Amino acid sequence: MRPDAGPLRLDASAPDFARDFAALVDARRESDADVSRDVAAILARVRAEGDAALHALTLKFDGHDLDTTGWEVPRAERRAALDGLSAELRTALELAADRIRAYHLKQKPADSDNVDAAGVRLGARWRGVDAAGVYVPGGRAAYPSSVLMNAIPARVAGVDRLTMVTPTPRGETNPLVLAAAEIAGVDEVWRVGGAHAVAALAYGTARIGAVDVVTGPGNAWVAEAKRQLYGVVGIDMVAGPSEIVVVADRDNDPEWIAADLLSQAEHDPTSQSILFTDDAPFADAVAAAVTRQLASLATGATATESWLANGAIVLVPSLDAALPLVDRLAPEHLELAVADPEPLFARVRHAGSVFLGRHTPEAVGDYVAGPNHVLPTGRRARFSSGLSVLDFMKRTSFLACDPAALQRIGPAAVALADAEGLPAHARSVALRLS
């Protein structure tokens, strides 16, 4: 927490702004705990011992005996969780699922198959992976929206077997998570979590079949397990603490903008919320609104720690001047809270997801808008994208030459193979040419 017990305030006109903003961009918010060695040991243990390791580690970390509580959540229990929801919650989950599915259906790539001018047939075929695993944080604080955001794109991609793992502290399951799994069409739900669950998905055990891709959020140990297992399985990304950047002018309601900033601050003490504005009195009004809202927020303790330790308000001479600074942050979420966001949006290069206009709070994207809420954090939006159908698919290229086509392009292949010192390559083409 900062010594002045307030969020960082920066002014682009200040002489030290470049230095101070660079420090904000470079600040490390990921966990400082050295988890790499612990995770490596867990992965090795699961690979060697399989289900016995899962049993022991679940007893240690989640406080229940899988042989007593049950390894897999039965389909009947998942169906009962769905049927037991209030009409309002079930309608909300089904609306979210429908919108997420519709959005991701439009992401499915088309196969290609063409014959070019040389007479060579060239194309690509897209297929879903055979099996995917979805990690869902567990316990009473679990998020059914994460189930939908991870499982539905996998189903749209055509994944044959969809497995979910989720920790169940003391054996307790979250009915909303189970209901979401039923709506999304998950095949299996296992009561295991942590790095050992990711290892089980990657290596497979006697009970849990290995998968090809693992996606979903988790703590530092889960993220590190995914990082170490990349290559054994595909992963979506290694995600860090959540973040939001809001670009707003003085015509906004300060209470709205304060609520948007706190919508990410309440996730975790390491989350980050940043406001860019060109109006100093508005900046003060938002800061005051944040303080007022924190006093009555059920998640106020977490949000306060996040806001005071990692929050920032940046005063810029114009909102146009904010955009190069936003690109340097490459935020997970970016709100452009202005009357006409399009000119600003056109200049944005790096952001996980952008929310356009005053009536598009980031939170609507977390639940029911349609685009995926699994997004790159920690400036990774400079080179990566949010979770999509493509994360559960792979592309196979194909080509076909008839004798005439090979005569047209084969001599060039022979010349290049000879130049690279690979005579067998050259011969395999040359024999067909003669």
N, C-alpha and C positions, 0 to 999 in steps of 0.2 A: 504494500500500500504506500502511496506517496506521502511524504511528510506533511503536506498541506491538507491531507485527507480530502482531496478533490480530484476530479478528472483532469487530465492534461489539457491545458489551453495553449494553442499555438496561433500566431498571427503571421500570415504570409509576408507582411510588410516589415517584420522584425528583422534586425541584422543577423540574428543567429538562427533564422527559420530553417535554412537549408540543412544545417547540422542537426537541429532538433527533430526535423521531420525524418531525416535519414535514420535517426535513432529509433523513431517510432516504427518505421518500415522494417528495420532489422531486429526489433525486439523479439526475443524468443519466448513463446508462451507454451510450447509443448512441455510435457512433464520433464523435470530435471532428474527424475529417478532413473538410475541405471538399470533398466529392466532387461536389456539385451541378454545378459548372461543367464538370468532366471528363465527367460522364455526359451532360450536354446536348450536348457536342461529339461524343461517341460516337454518340448517337442521331441527330444531324444527319448524321453521316458515313454511317451505315448507310442512312438514308433516301435519301441522294443516290447512294451508290455500290453499295448492295446487296451481292451476294456478294463483290465485290472487297474491300469493307470487312471482311466477315467473315473472308476469307482472311488479310488483313494483320493484323487484330487477334488472330486465333487464333495466328498465327505469333509475334506479339509477346508475348502473355500466356501461352500454353500451350506454346510451343516446338515446334510441329509444323506441317507443310505439309498442309493439308486435301486438296490434289490428290494427295498421296502416300499419306497414311493413310486417305483416304476421307472424304467429307462425311457420308454416312449409314451407320449400322451396319446391315448386311444382316440380313434376317430369319433367315437361316440361322445367323448368328453368335449372334443372341439365343437361338435354339432350342438351339444347341450349349451355350451358357452354362447354360441350364436343365437340359439333360440331363447336364451335367457336374457338377452339384451332388451333394454327399453326400446320402444318403437322409435323414439327420437335418435338414439345412438345407432341403432341398426340402419336407419335411413341415412344417417350421416356417413357411416362407413361404406354403405353401398353406393351412395352418390360419389364419394371420393374414389372408390374402386372403378366405377364406370368412367369417370373423367380421366383418371390415370391411364386406364386401358385404352381409351380413345386417343389420347395424346400419343402414347407409345406405339400404337398400331401404325401411325403415320411415319414412324422412324424405320419401319422394316425396309431394308434395301431390296432392290429388284435384282434378279439375276440378269446377266448380260450374255449374249451369244451373237457374234457378228463375224462376217467374212470381210477381210480388208482388201485393199487394192491389189496386193500380191497373191490373193487367193488363199490366205491363211485364215483358218477359223480360230477365233480368239474369244474367250469369255470368262465369266466368273460365276460361281454358284455359292449361295449363302445357305448355311445350315446352323441350327442351334446346337449347342454342346449337348452331350448325352445326359449329363447330370450337373446340377448346380446346388450350392449350399448357401443358405442365407443365415447370417448371424444376427440375432435380435437381442439387445440388452434385456435382462430379465428382472424379476421381482415386481413389486407393486408400482415401481416408477417406470415400467416398460412403455413402449410407444407403439401402438398398433399402426400408426401412420408409416413407421419404418417397415413394417411387414409388407404393407401394400406397395410401397415405393420400390422394394427390392424384389418381391415375389412376382408382381404382375408383369414387369418387363421380361422376366425370365420365361413366364408362360407365353407371352406374346412372341418371344423369340423362337418358341417351339422346343424348349428344353423337355426332355423325356421324363426325368426324375428330379423333383424339387424337394430338397431336404432343408429343414429349419432346425437350428440349435438355439437354445435359450436357457440361461441359468434360471433356476427356480430356488432361490434362497429358502432354506428350511422346508423345501418341497412345495412351496406355494406357487401356484401358477396365476397368471393374470388373465382373467376371462376375456378382456378386450383383445389381447394379443392372440389368444386361441381363436376367437371369433374372426379376427382379421385373417388369420392363416386359413380358416375355412373358406372365407369369401375369396381369397386370392388363389385357392386351389393348390395349397401346399400338400405334398404327398405324405411326408413324415415330419413329426415334431419330437425332438429329443430333449430331455431335461438336463442338458449339460451346457456349460458356458466357459468363458475364459479362454486362455491360450490353448488349453488342452482340447477344447471343442473344435477350434480351428485346425489343430493337428489331426484330430479324428476325421474331419472332412477331407483333409489333404491326403492322408496316408490310408485311411480306411481302417476299420477294426472288424472284429467278428460280427458285431451288431450294426455298426454304422458304415454304410458303403462309401467308398471314396468318390469324390466329385471332381469335376473339371475346373470349376470356377467358384470362388468364395467371395461373397459381397456382404456388406452390412457394417454398421457402426459398432464401436466398442471402446473400451478403455485403452490405456496405454499398452497393456499387455496383449490385448487383442490386436491392436494396430501393429505392434512389433511382431506378433506371430504371423500376421499376413505378410509383412515385409520379408521376414525370413523364409517363408514358404513360397514366395513368388518364384515361379519356375517349376515347382512341383505342381502347383495349381495356378490358374489365372486369378487375379484379384481385381476389384474395382479401383481402389486407391488406398493410400495410407492417409487417413484423415486425422486432422488435429482439432484443436478447439474451434468452436463456432465463431462466426464474425459477421458483422453487418456494417456497411457504410451507407449513410443517408446524405444525399445532396438536397438541400432544401432552401427555399427563399422565405422571406418574411411573411408571405401571404398564407403560409401554413398555420394551422392551429398548433401551438407549442405542445399541447397535451397529446395530440396524435403522434407527433414526432418523438416525444419522450417515450410513449408506449412502444413505438417501433424499436427504439434503442434498447429498451429493457426486454423486448421479446427475445433477444439473443443473450443479453447479460444474465438472464435467469437460468440459462442452461448449465453454466459451470463457472466457478471463479476465474478460470483462465479464458473465458470467452471475451470477445472484444466488440465494442460498439463505438463508432466514430461518426460525428456529424461534421459536414462541411457546409458552411453558409457564408453569404456575403453581407450579413447584417448583424452587427454586434448586439443590439438590443434583443433581437430574436434569439441569438445564441444564449444570452442570459436568461431569457424566458424559458427556453427548453431546459437549461440546467436546473432552474427552479422547479419546473414541472417534474423532472426526473426525481428530484429530492422529495417532492410531495407524494409521488406515486410509490416510491420505495417504502414509505412509511406504512402503507396499507397493503403491500404486495405479499401474498403468502410465501412467495419465493424470495422475499426481500433480503434475507441474509446472504444468499448466493449472489443475487443481482447486485447488491451493494458492494460486495467484495470485487466483483468483476468490473463494475463501473469505476470504482475508485482506483483500482490497480491498473486497469487496461483501457478504460474509456478515454476518449479525446474529443475535443471540440476545436475545429480548425477554421479560423476566419480567413477568407480569401477575398481579393478585390472584386471578383466576379465569379459566377458559377462556371463559366467557361474555363477559368483558371484552375478550377478544382480538378478537371478531368485528367490532366497529366499526373496529378498527385494520386488520384484514384487508381489509375493504371499501375502506378508503382506499388500500390497495396494489393492489387489484383484480388479483390475481396471475394469471399464466398457468396455473399448477398449484397446487391447494390440497389438502393432505392433512389429514383430520380423524382423527388416530390415537388414537381413544378407543373404549371398549367399546360405547357407544351413540352413534353420530354423528348420528342423526336430529334431535335437538333443536338441535344446533349447525347442521346443514345447513339446517334450516328458516329460520335467521336470516341465512344467507349471501345477499348480493345481487349481489356482483361477483366473479366468478372465471371463468377460461376453462374449466376442467374441475375437478371435485371428486372426490376419491378417499376413499371412506368406509370407516372401520374400520382396525384394525391390520394386516390381511392384504391390503391393497390398495395396494401401492407404486406410485408414479407411473410407474415404468418398465414396468409391465404394460400401461399405457395407451399407451405409446409403440409397442408392438408388436402385441399379440394380443387386447386386450380387445374392440375394435370401434369405440368412439367415435374421432373424428378427433384426431390429435395436432398438427394445424396450428391453433394457438390464438393469440388476441390477447396481446400482451406490452406492457410499458411503460404499464400502467394502462389500456390500451384495452379491457379487459373491462368497463369502465363503460358502453360504448356499442356494443360489437361482439361477435361470436360466433366460434366456431371454424369451420373449413371444413366445408361441408356440400353435399349434393346441390343445394340452392337456389343455390349460387354458380355452378352450371353451367346454370341454368334461367332462363327469364323468363316472366312472366305477361302474357297478353293478355286484357283485359276485353272483353266484348261485351254489346250490348243490342239489343232489338227492340221497337218500338211498333206496334201495330195502330191503326186510326183511333180506336177507343174509348179506348185507353190514352193516345194523344196528346191527345185532348180533355180528359182528366183532369189531365194534368200540364203540358201545353203553355202554358196561360195564365201560369203562374208563371214559366216560362222566358222568355216575352215580356216580362213585367214586369221581371225581373232584367236582361235584355239592354238594355232601354230605360234602366234606372237606371244602367247602366254606360256608356251612350253608344255602343252598338254596334248601330245600326239594322239592318244586314244580318243580324246574328244574330237579331234579333227577327223580321224579315221572313221568314227561312227557316222559322220555326216558324208564324208567323201565317198565311202563305199556305196551309199545310196545314190549319189549323183552320177556314178559311173555305170 
